[in-house]
Amino acid sequence: MAIRVAVAGGCLLGAEMMAASLHQEDGLDVVIVVTGYDELVEAVARTDAKVALIDPERIDGDCTTAVTEVRKARPTCEVALSVDAPTAGFVDRVLRAGVLSVVPKSAGLRRLIESVRGVASGQVVIDPRLVPGAVSRGNPLTAREVDVLRLTASGASVKEMAGELHLSTGRIRNLASAAIKKLGARNRYDAMRIADGQGWL
């Protein structure tokens, strides 16, 4: 089944070109192209897009707020960003908002396509050169990873977490695994203990 993608960019021509490139790839289906955050949130709410691909430096409004609104409108829609020159601080902010991928435009089309595929399966896809700077600023966990660890602390099962967060059990396990790796923990309970001890929950 094709991965349904919503593309948003401030420049219609640029957004359409990016969408056309993605649409030519096997297994990717661009379902809508928009040029504003409000339009994107509305589009995501009325479609079954699996990934929202945003060019935040060419689109009006606040990117972090838009990501939050997209997640509220459709919890099963993941978000990827294509950015001219992402800084560690920017990556840190958007990861906390729930973005799963930040791809520098210098990385090229192939990297962007790989990012969209990875995000659709619940993977965090970040340029390795950006992660150390982002992590060193404090809490390395994304908002959804924090949600999973908080629910772990409450004693919820993976199935219960999936119901609470409106995600698949596979996505919950991926989020837990990502948190475990970031924190150097043995399992999700250990990750929860470490995060709580750092005041991140």
C-alpha positions as CSV (number, residue, x, y, z in Angstrom):
1,M,0.0,0.0,0.0
2,A,1.4,3.4,-1.0
3,I,2.5,5.9,1.7
4,R,0.2,8.9,1.4
5,V,2.0,12.2,1.7
6,A,0.9,15.8,2.2
7,V,3.4,18.4,1.1
8,A,3.5,22.0,2.4
9,G,5.7,24.9,1.2
10,G,5.4,28.6,1.0
11,C,6.5,28.6,-2.7
12,L,3.8,26.7,-4.7
13,L,6.2,25.9,-7.6
14,G,8.9,24.5,-5.2
15,A,6.3,22.5,-3.3
16,E,4.8,21.1,-6.5
17,M,8.3,20.2,-7.8
18,M,9.1,18.4,-4.5
19,A,5.7,16.6,-4.7
20,A,6.2,15.6,-8.3
21,S,9.6,14.0,-7.4
22,L,8.1,12.1,-4.5
23,H,5.1,11.0,-6.6
24,Q,7.4,9.3,-9.1
25,E,8.7,7.0,-6.5
26,D,7.2,3.5,-6.1
27,G,5.2,3.3,-2.9
28,L,4.7,7.0,-2.4
29,D,1.5,8.9,-3.2
30,V,1.3,12.7,-2.8
31,V,-2.3,13.3,-1.9
32,I,-2.2,17.1,-1.6
33,V,0.1,20.2,-1.9
34,V,-0.6,23.3,0.1
35,T,1.1,26.6,0.7
36,G,0.2,27.5,4.3
37,Y,0.1,25.9,7.8
38,D,-3.6,26.5,8.2
39,E,-4.2,24.8,4.9
40,L,-1.9,21.9,5.9
41,V,-3.7,21.3,9.2
42,E,-7.1,21.3,7.4
43,A,-5.8,19.0,4.6
44,V,-4.3,16.5,7.1
45,A,-7.6,16.5,9.0
46,R,-9.7,15.5,6.0
47,T,-7.2,13.1,4.3
48,D,-5.6,9.9,5.4
49,A,-2.1,11.2,4.8
50,K,0.5,9.1,6.7
51,V,3.3,11.8,6.4
52,A,3.2,15.6,6.3
53,L,6.4,16.9,4.6
54,I,7.0,20.5,5.4
55,D,9.4,23.1,4.0
56,P,9.4,25.4,7.1
57,E,11.7,28.1,5.9
58,R,9.4,28.9,3.0
59,I,6.0,28.7,4.7
60,D,4.2,31.3,6.8
61,G,3.7,30.9,10.5
62,D,5.4,29.1,13.3
63,C,6.7,25.6,12.4
64,T,6.6,24.2,16.0
65,T,3.0,25.3,16.4
66,A,2.0,23.8,13.0
67,V,3.6,20.5,13.9
68,T,1.6,20.4,17.2
69,E,-1.6,21.2,15.3
70,V,-1.0,18.5,12.7
71,R,-0.5,16.0,15.4
72,K,-3.8,17.0,17.1
73,A,-5.7,17.0,13.8
74,R,-4.4,13.5,12.8
75,P,-2.4,11.6,15.5
76,T,-1.4,8.9,13.0
77,C,0.2,11.5,10.6
78,E,3.9,11.8,11.1
79,V,5.9,14.9,10.3
80,A,9.1,15.4,8.3
81,L,10.9,18.6,7.6
82,S,13.1,19.7,4.6
83,V,15.3,22.6,5.8
84,D,17.9,24.8,4.1
85,A,20.3,25.0,7.1
86,P,18.9,23.4,10.3
87,T,20.7,24.4,13.5
88,A,21.0,22.2,16.6
89,G,18.6,24.5,18.4
90,F,16.0,24.2,15.7
91,V,16.3,20.4,15.6
92,D,15.9,20.4,19.4
93,R,12.7,22.4,19.3
94,V,11.0,20.5,16.5
95,L,11.9,17.1,17.9
96,R,10.2,18.1,21.1
97,A,7.1,19.1,19.1
98,G,6.9,15.6,17.6
99,V,8.8,15.8,14.3
100,L,10.5,12.5,13.3
101,S,12.8,13.8,10.6
102,V,14.8,16.9,9.7
103,V,16.6,16.6,6.3
104,P,19.0,19.3,5.1
105,K,18.3,20.2,1.5
106,S,22.0,19.7,0.8
107,A,21.4,16.0,1.5
108,G,19.5,15.6,-1.8
109,L,16.4,14.0,-3.1
110,R,17.3,10.4,-2.3
111,R,17.9,11.2,1.4
112,L,14.5,13.0,1.5
113,I,12.7,10.0,0.0
114,E,14.4,7.7,2.5
115,S,13.4,10.0,5.3
116,V,9.7,9.9,4.2
117,R,9.7,6.1,4.1
118,G,11.4,5.9,7.5
119,V,9.0,8.4,9.1
120,A,6.0,6.5,7.7
121,S,7.2,3.4,9.6
122,G,7.7,5.4,12.8
123,Q,11.5,5.8,12.6
124,V,13.3,8.9,13.8
125,V,15.5,10.1,10.8
126,I,17.8,12.9,11.8
127,D,21.1,13.9,10.1
128,P,23.8,12.5,12.6
129,R,25.7,15.8,12.4
130,L,22.7,17.6,14.1
131,V,21.9,15.1,16.9
132,P,24.9,15.7,19.2
133,G,24.2,19.4,19.3
134,A,20.6,18.9,19.9
135,V,21.1,16.3,22.6
136,S,23.7,18.4,24.5
137,R,21.1,21.2,25.0
138,G,19.1,19.0,27.4
139,N,16.3,16.5,27.1
140,P,17.0,14.4,24.0
141,L,13.5,12.9,24.1
142,T,10.7,13.9,21.7
143,A,7.3,14.7,23.0
144,R,5.9,11.3,22.0
145,E,8.8,9.5,23.6
146,V,8.1,11.4,26.8
147,D,4.4,10.4,26.5
148,V,5.4,6.7,26.3
149,L,7.7,6.9,29.3
150,R,5.1,8.7,31.3
151,L,2.6,6.0,30.5
152,T,5.2,3.4,31.4
153,A,5.5,5.0,34.8
154,S,1.7,4.7,35.2
155,G,2.0,1.0,34.6
156,A,0.2,1.0,31.2
157,S,0.8,-1.9,28.8
158,V,1.9,-1.3,25.2
159,K,-1.7,-2.0,24.1
160,E,-3.1,0.5,26.5
161,M,-0.5,3.1,25.4
162,A,-1.5,2.6,21.8
163,G,-5.1,3.3,22.7
164,E,-4.3,6.3,24.8
165,L,-2.0,7.9,22.2
166,H,-4.0,6.8,19.1
167,L,-0.9,5.0,17.7
168,S,-0.2,1.4,16.7
169,T,1.5,-1.0,19.1
170,G,4.4,-1.1,16.7
171,R,4.8,2.7,16.8
172,I,4.8,2.6,20.6
173,R,7.6,0.0,20.6
174,N,9.6,2.1,18.2
175,L,9.2,5.1,20.4
176,A,10.2,3.1,23.5
177,S,13.2,1.7,21.6
178,A,14.3,5.2,20.5
179,A,14.1,6.5,24.1
180,I,16.0,3.5,25.4
181,K,18.8,4.1,22.9
182,K,19.0,7.8,23.6
183,L,19.2,7.3,27.3
184,G,21.5,4.3,27.2
185,A,18.9,2.3,29.2
186,R,18.4,-1.4,29.5
187,N,14.6,-1.3,28.8
188,R,11.7,1.1,28.9
189,Y,11.4,0.9,32.6
190,D,15.0,1.8,33.1
191,A,14.6,4.6,30.5
192,M,11.6,5.9,32.5
193,R,13.7,5.9,35.7
194,I,16.6,7.8,34.0
195,A,14.3,10.4,32.4
196,D,12.3,10.9,35.6
197,G,15.6,11.4,37.5
198,Q,16.6,14.1,35.0
199,G,13.3,15.9,35.5
200,W,12.2,15.2,31.8
201,L,8.9,13.6,32.7
